[in-house]
Every structure is written in C-alpha cells, then in structure tokens.
C-alpha cells in the first residue's frame, strides 16, 4: 500500500499543473459559497440590528409593521401621527430614560427627510449597540442645518457647507418635484455621518423646528398663495410640532418594558401603540425575507456547480490515466485499491481547495471590507468559521468525497486490458 501511495504521489506531481487548476476552481467555488453565506448572515443581522438599544417604538395606533417601516426604515408613512403632548408625557414618565422624537414627510432627491432632536445623535444605536459617528462636520444646531447619511452624501456628492433644498412629500422615483419644494428655505450641510449599513445612511436629518419652519407658509400640502415667510423671520413663530410620526423610547429598567407597553396601549388621552422593535423586525423579516431564500438558493447552486466541476475534471483526467491505472493493476494493485486511490485523491483535492477558498475569502475580506462597508454599507468580517458555517464546510468535504467515488468506481470497473490495448 505504501508503494501504491508513493506511486500515486509521483503521478500527482507529474500532473501538478492540472491538479493546481482543479484546486483553484474548488477554492473559487468555496470562497464564493462562504462569501454568499456570510453576506446572507450579515444582511439578516443588519436588518435585525437596524436599531438596537431602543426598548419601545411608540406611535399612533396602526399595524406594528407599518409603524416600524416608518420610524426605523423611513419607508411609507403612517396614516396619522401622534400628538406632541403625548410624546412629552412619555418623555416625562418615571420609567423612561430617554426618548427620540421622529417626524417624516419630506424628501430630498429621492431620499427621506427625518426631523428629530439632538437626542438622536446621543442615544440612537444600531448593530451591536454602536453609536452614530460623524465622518465630517458636526451635528445640526440651528433651524436650517442638516446632517446627511453616508449614502446621501456619496451619491449626491455633497460636502459640509453645501446648501440643499428639500421637497414636500415622500420620496418618489428619485427626483424632486420642483413645483412642491422649499427652495425659499435651503438647509446648510453641517455634518456627514459615517457609514452604518442601516437606513440612517439613506436619510437627510434635520431639526424638528426646521420641519415646522419650512411649512409655515404651507397649508393642506401646498404653498399658501401670496404668502412667503423668509428664513430670517421664522424665529418669530411657534415652531413646536403639533404632531410627529413616532417616538423611540429607552427605559431605565428593561424589565419594566411590558408594563410601560401596556400602559401606553391603554393611554386614555390618545390612541397609541407601543411596539417591541425586535418582535416587529422579526415579523417584518417574514415578509421581506425572500431575499435570504434567494441567497440560500444561490449558495446551493454554487455548491452543485463546484462539485460538478470537480467530478468532470477527475473524469476527464481519468481518460488520460487509463494506461497508468492499467500499469498499477499489472504490478499488483487490486481494483479496490484504485477505487480508494481515486476517492482519496478527490478528497485531498477538495480539502486543499476548501482551505485555499477560506484563505482566499479571508484575504478578500481584509482587502475589500472597507470598500464594501463604505459603498454598500455591508460588512464582510474577517473571522474564524462560525458554528453555522462548520456544517457547510463539512458538507462541502463530504459531498466532494462522495462525488469522487464516481471516477473511483469507473476505475474499479476498468479491466486490465483496457489501458494496455492501444486505441485506434
């Protein structure tokens, strides 16, 4: 057996270039398969961690999914908002540590505008309780100042100090309706947030009084004819909002979250609802999680293609090795020895390709992670295989070993004369 193994090793060395190409092909398939799996995991994790550290989302009574879409993802809109008085009562509740008011309704070149307070930058968390960070500039301070998400600034080419004009109404088709904009009250960009991989990147942030100021001379969704209030005079008006979209709430004791939720749901002053972010996000993922299933299907397809390439390569090489296998038979190798030899060779190739694929993915993650996070807001971490990836790697090796049995079985069936008889 040792003699057979030595001969097989010398045979592999003579075919080293072909085997190297096979290892490269397996490595590419493995790297792509693991990359898609990690991307799928990151997409789901990013979705679930679009907001963290917030105990309750409070808004006017509607569906939990609709309220979450509006306050967290800044999509769509609720039919009616909650009153500012209710928001203040919640903020003053003895169980509440902090609140972040949220008001939506306007847009800028297809991106949603979020009106909020300075508490947004102090208390908002995403991912693993990560705080928002400014890549440039400072938070807004005056009425007509704005802080842009990373994607807004990148795609529109904005820098600190630029002036932008907001449009009335929700984003639509990525273009402004110039007949319904607020050109008389432009905003100055004072800060640009670092990428987060969350809806924050696609959001224009302004102050609550800024949202009120641009609508002072508007009524029923349209400018009042003949009325125009210049920016210098908006301070003479009451800029406290009457209604907002919702409130993000953080508690002093998380153990009291259900008690406060029940109290808000039964508020006698206004029909409100309090939603647990984690529960709402899980429900929302059940609706939009078709993308994850698509990535799972893509992963399975990549695995099948990789295994098919391995089997076809070994079968193609088998035709060129008939004489070699016949000589091995002639010197005493049994058919079962050839079966074990080719199956082991296929397994070793799959093992080497899998390890090379993991190293390739690690290298690509090190080189491309900053670009991916900056451009797409998706992090591809460099890490040891996760527990969820170990069964995947084991399945790759097992499938490669099983796939290698086919060429081994063909070699087992070859007669001694098959490789020694010239073919004309």
Order of alpha helices (4+ residues) and beta strands (2+ residues): alpha-alpha-beta-alpha-beta-alpha-beta-beta-beta-alpha-beta-beta-beta-beta-alpha-beta-beta-beta-beta-alpha-beta-beta-beta-beta-alpha-beta-alpha-alpha-alpha-alpha-alpha-alpha
